[in-house]
Amino acid sequence: MLRQKNSFYGSSKPSFAVVNIVNTKKHYAMNKDLCGFGTADDHSNTVFEKIIGSFKKRMVKLPIISLAFLMGIFKARGIRATYFEGTLPQEEFTVILIFGSIVDYTHENKVCRELKERFPHSRIGFIGPFPSTMPELFTNADFIIKGDFEKYFLNIFADIAELRDVITVHGNVDMDSLPRPELEGFPIRSYNYYPAITRRPFFTLQSSKGCPFSCSYYCLYPHFQGSKINLRSPKKVVGDMHYLYTKFGIRGFQFRDPVFGLTPGYIEEFCAELRKHRLPLQWGIETRLSILDEKKILMMRDVGLCNINVGMETINAKVGIHNKRVINCSPRDESLIRFAEKNGITIAAFYIFGYDTDTKESMRATLTYAKTLNTTLAKFSIFTPYPGTPLFADMKKSNRILTYDYETYNLLSPVIRHPDLNPKDISEMLSLAFREYYFRPRYVTTFLKSRVRRLRKTLHRQMKEKS
């Protein structure tokens, strides 16, 4: 239920600033949209990694979709709000909301203190999954919204006086009740997700929250979004796409759902709705191969799908089972990957090193498998226990946490004591993976072929739309 416009106003309307702080002193790609915790691609160990890091800094920058929905909520409720990213408020606002992250919380706290000194009459608070999980780290704030801030501002917030201390929000917003996202103030020309999505301007979207799978042991999505699938209807999602295309010129989207299309019939209904609008868009998803088949892949391709992110994780079934992971390395999965890429859809496969029970041999086998599968994109990470997950609690209880400097929890740094491997073993395997995967002739050939297929697909679709 949307609270009535102006229901909480007193003698004057409050003003809100929504701030996504950009740390210009960190010269590597930093994205804060990993379920709101964020990732920092600090590739600094080898020359090869530095090349990859430099590429990602220029080519991958993701917006935070929950902040766009928040701006939509404020607009729907008649609340005056201004968005800042890369800049800071230069005038006093009644309330300043700062999005907090795991990868830059020290700097975010520093900026919060500076804003409080500059605007002593403003109420300044933190929002986001990481401040919700570790509110004790955000000591400079007047308040912290612990939980789903979209739900709070859509359904609960009634008075400025509420904004103090830690405000606990139970449950999650109904995705279908959210107003459409608003992008005024967002630096949309700066966002990019190349080479997965090549059309720009680019933005992210969300059609669902929640994940019911066993990876909740260490994955952030079930931890913060819950295990129940929370859907936004295909009609509303396509409406979001149409609105962002017509008003802001957005031509490329990446869905940030933990598992896109998990609900039976959703993919078919979404594609049918999108087909009605005939929009010249590219879009990508993250999902499980087990819910796809060739028919669904072609159905989505025909209305603009051009990228699928999929977690392959490890080739070793025993390692996967021990770590509560479902392995996506079956002949059926491999066949679907090849079918998708043959039809002009980029596959980005994600792999993890340093699982419990991983060995040098099992990590090497995973890298060999990745090179054999030879997807257009591959992401290699280190097993990381995020605060708030059962995995982190277990690691802390067993005294296996190596550091509580959470800014190093960036998926590229070993932060736990492995039973059989030392941190150097895992870091060296990560460096080896980036070097051996991306700097080889077969990969270059694969990448160039994928660009040709993408071009053919685009031309074919344009001709089909004109006919």
Residue pairs with C-beta under 8 A, 6 or more apart in sequence:
1 155
1 177
2 76
2 77
2 154
2 155
2 177
2 179
3 77
3 154
3 155
3 156
3 157
3 158
5 76
5 77
5 78
6 13
6 77
6 78
7 158
8 157
8 158
8 159
8 160
13 79
13 80
14 79
14 80
14 94
14 95
14 160
15 80
15 81
15 82
15 93
15 94
15 95
16 74
16 79
16 80
16 81
16 82
16 93
16 94
16 95
16 96
16 97
17 81
17 82
17 83
17 84
17 89
17 93
17 95
17 96
17 97
18 67
18 70
18 71
18 74
18 81
18 82
18 83
18 84
18 97
18 99
19 84
19 85
19 88
19 89
19 96
19 97
19 98
19 99
19 111
20 32
20 64
20 67
20 83
20 84
20 85
20 99
21 88
21 98
21 99
21 104
21 107
21 108
21 111
22 85
22 86
23 30
23 104
23 107
25 107
26 40
26 42
26 104
27 57
28 40
28 41
28 42
28 43
28 44
28 53
28 56
28 57
29 40
29 41
29 53
29 56
29 57
29 60
29 61
30 38
30 39
30 40
30 41
30 103
30 104
31 38
31 39
31 60
31 61
31 62
32 38
32 64
32 99
32 101
32 103
32 104
32 128
33 62
33 63
33 64
33 65
33 204
33 256
34 220
35 129
35 220
35 221
35 223
35 224
35 225
35 258
36 64
36 66
36 99
36 101
36 128
36 129
36 130
36 220
36 224
37 101
37 102
37 103
37 129
37 130
37 220
37 386
37 409
38 101
38 102
38 103
38 104
38 130
39 103
39 410
39 411
40 103
40 104
40 407
40 410
40 412
41 53
41 56
41 57
41 60
41 410
41 412
42 53
42 410
42 412
42 413
43 49
43 50
43 52
43 53
43 56
43 412
43 434
44 50
44 53
45 427
45 430
45 431
46 431
46 434
46 435
48 431
48 434
48 435
48 438
48 439
49 431
49 434
49 435
52 434
52 438
58 192
59 192
59 193
59 194
59 195
60 192
60 193
60 194
61 190
61 191
61 192
62 191
62 193
62 204
62 254
63 186
63 188
63 191
63 203
63 204
64 99
64 204
65 181
65 203
65 204
65 205
65 206
65 256
66 128
66 149
66 150
66 206
67 83
67 99
68 181
68 182
68 183
68 186
68 203
69 150
69 178
69 179
69 181
69 206
70 97
70 127
70 149
70 150
70 153
71 81
71 83
71 181
71 182
71 183
71 184
71 185
72 178
72 179
72 180
72 181
72 182
73 150
73 153
73 154
73 178
73 179
74 80
74 81
74 153
74 182
75 81
75 179
75 182
76 179
77 153
77 154
82 89
82 93
82 185
83 184
83 185
83 186
84 185
85 185
85 186
85 187
86 187
86 190
88 111
88 115
89 96
89 115
89 119
92 119
92 121
92 122
93 119
93 122
94 122
94 123
94 160
95 122
95 123
95 124
95 125
95 160
95 163
96 115
96 119
96 122
96 123
96 124
96 125
97 125
97 126
97 127
97 149
98 108
98 111
98 112
98 115
98 124
98 125
98 126
98 127
98 141
99 126
99 127
99 128
100 108
100 126
100 127
100 128
100 130
100 131
100 138
101 108
101 128
101 130
102 130
102 386
102 387
102 406
102 407
102 409
103 407
103 409
103 410
104 407
105 130
105 131
105 134
105 137
105 138
105 406
105 407
106 407
108 126
108 138
109 137
109 138
109 139
109 140
110 140
112 124
112 126
112 138
112 140
112 141
113 140
115 122
115 124
116 122
116 124
116 140
116 142
123 142
123 143
123 160
123 163
123 164
124 140
124 141
124 142
125 141
125 142
125 143
125 144
125 145
125 163
126 135
126 138
126 141
126 143
126 144
126 145
127 144
127 145
127 149
128 149
129 220
129 224
130 387
131 137
131 138
131 141
131 144
131 145
131 146
132 144
132 145
132 146
132 147
132 224
133 224
133 387
133 388
134 387
134 388
134 406
135 144
135 146
135 166
137 406
138 144
142 163
142 164
143 163
143 164
143 165
143 166
143 167
144 165
144 166
144 167
145 152
145 167
145 169
146 166
146 167
146 168
146 169
147 167
147 168
147 169
147 170
147 171
148 169
148 171
148 172
148 173
149 169
150 173
150 178
151 169
151 171
151 172
151 173
152 167
152 169
154 173
154 177
154 178
155 173
155 177
156 169
172 209
172 210
172 225
172 226
172 230
173 230
174 230
175 206
175 207
175 208
175 209
175 230
175 231
175 232
176 231
176 232
176 233
176 236
178 232
180 236
180 239
180 240
180 243
181 205
181 240
181 244
183 203
183 244
183 247
183 248
183 250
186 203
188 201
188 202
188 203
188 248
188 249
188 250
189 200
189 201
191 200
191 201
191 202
191 203
192 200
192 202
193 202
193 252
193 254
193 284
193 307
195 346
195 376
195 377
195 447
195 450
195 451
196 254
196 284
196 306
196 307
196 309
196 346
196 348
196 377
197 252
197 253
197 254
197 282
197 283
197 284
197 306
197 307
198 252
198 282
198 306
198 454
199 251
199 252
199 280
199 281
199 282
200 251
200 252
201 248
201 249
201 250
201 251
201 252
202 250
202 251
202 252
202 253
202 254
203 244
203 248
203 250
203 252
203 253
204 253
204 254
204 255
204 256
205 237
205 240
205 241
205 244
205 253
205 254
205 255
205 256
205 283
206 232
206 255
206 256
206 257
207 231
207 232
207 234
207 237
207 255
207 257
207 260
207 266
207 270
208 229
208 230
208 231
208 232
208 257
208 258
208 259
208 260
208 262
208 263
209 221
209 225
209 226
209 229
209 230
209 257
209 258
210 221
210 222
210 225
210 226
210 227
210 228
210 229
210 230
210 258
211 219
211 221
211 222
211 225
211 227
211 229
211 258
211 259
212 222
212 227
212 228
212 229
212 262
213 219
213 222
213 259
213 326
214 324
214 325
214 326
215 222
215 324
215 325
215 326
216 222
216 223
216 227
216 389
216 390
217 323
217 324
217 389
217 390
217 391
218 323
218 324
218 383
218 385
218 386
218 389
218 390
218 391
218 392
219 258
219 389
220 386
220 388
220 389
221 258
222 258
223 386
223 388
223 389
224 388
225 258
229 262
229 263
231 263
231 266
232 240
234 266
234 269
234 270
234 272
234 273
234 274
235 273
237 270
237 273
238 270
238 273
238 274
238 276
238 277
241 250
241 253
241 274
241 277
241 279
241 281
241 283
242 277
242 279
244 250
244 253
245 251
245 279
245 281
251 280
251 281
251 282
252 281
252 282
252 283
253 281
253 282
253 283
253 284
254 283
254 284
254 285
254 307
255 283
255 284
255 285
255 286
256 286
257 285
257 286
257 287
258 286
259 286
259 287
259 288
259 291
260 267
260 285
260 286
260 287
261 267
261 270
261 285
261 287
261 291
261 292
261 296
262 287
262 288
262 291
267 296
267 299
267 300
268 296
268 299
271 299
271 300
271 302
271 303
274 303
274 304
275 302
275 303
278 465
279 304
280 304
280 461
280 462
280 465
281 304
282 304
282 306
282 307
283 304
283 305
283 306
283 307
284 305
284 306
284 307
284 308
284 309
284 346
285 300
285 305
285 307
285 308
285 309
286 308
286 309
286 310
287 308
287 309
287 310
288 310
288 311
288 326
288 328
289 310
289 328
289 332
289 333
289 336
289 337
290 326
290 328
290 333
292 308
292 336
293 336
294 336
294 339
297 305
297 336
297 339
297 340
297 343
297 345
298 343
301 343
301 344
301 345
301 457
302 461
304 461
305 345
306 344
306 345
306 346
306 454
306 457
307 345
307 346
307 347
307 348
308 340
308 345
308 346
308 347
308 348
309 348
309 350
310 328
310 337
310 347
310 348
310 349
310 350
311 328
311 349
311 350
312 327
312 328
312 329
312 349
312 350
312 351
312 369
312 370
312 373
313 320
313 325
313 327
313 328
313 350
313 351
313 352
314 320
314 325
314 327
314 351
314 352
314 355
314 358
314 362
314 366
315 327
315 329
315 362
315 365
315 366
315 368
315 369
316 358
316 362
316 365
316 366
317 327
318 357
319 325
319 355
319 356
319 357
319 358
319 362
320 326
320 327
320 355
322 355
322 356
322 357
323 355
323 356
323 357
323 383
325 355
329 369
334 373
337 347
337 349
337 373
337 375
340 347
341 347
341 375
341 376
341 450
341 453
342 453
343 453
343 457
344 450
344 453
344 454
344 456
344 457
346 376
346 377
346 450
346 454
347 375
347 376
347 377
348 375
348 376
348 377
348 378
348 379
349 370
349 373
349 375
349 377
349 378
349 379
350 378
350 379
350 381
351 366
351 367
351 370
351 378
351 379
351 380
351 381
351 433
352 380
352 381
352 382
352 383
353 363
353 366
353 380
353 381
353 382
353 383
353 426
353 429
353 430
353 433
354 363
354 382
354 383
354 414
354 416
354 418
354 421
354 426
354 429
355 383
356 383
356 418
356 419
357 419
357 420
358 383
358 418
358 420
358 421
359 420
359 421
360 421
360 425
360 429
363 426
363 429
364 429
367 380
367 429
367 432
367 433
367 436
367 437
370 378
370 380
370 433
370 437
371 436
371 437
371 440
371 442
371 443
374 442
374 443
374 446
375 446
376 446
376 447
376 450
378 433
378 437
378 438
380 430
380 433
380 434
380 437
381 411
381 412
381 430
382 411
382 412
382 413
382 414
382 426
382 427
382 430
383 416
384 409
384 410
384 411
384 415
384 416
385 391
385 392
385 394
385 395
385 401
385 415
385 416
386 392
386 409
387 406
387 409
392 401
395 401
395 416
399 417
400 416
400 417
401 415
401 416
401 417
402 414
402 415
402 416
402 417
402 423
403 415
408 415
409 415
412 430
413 427
414 423
414 426
414 427
418 425
418 426
437 443
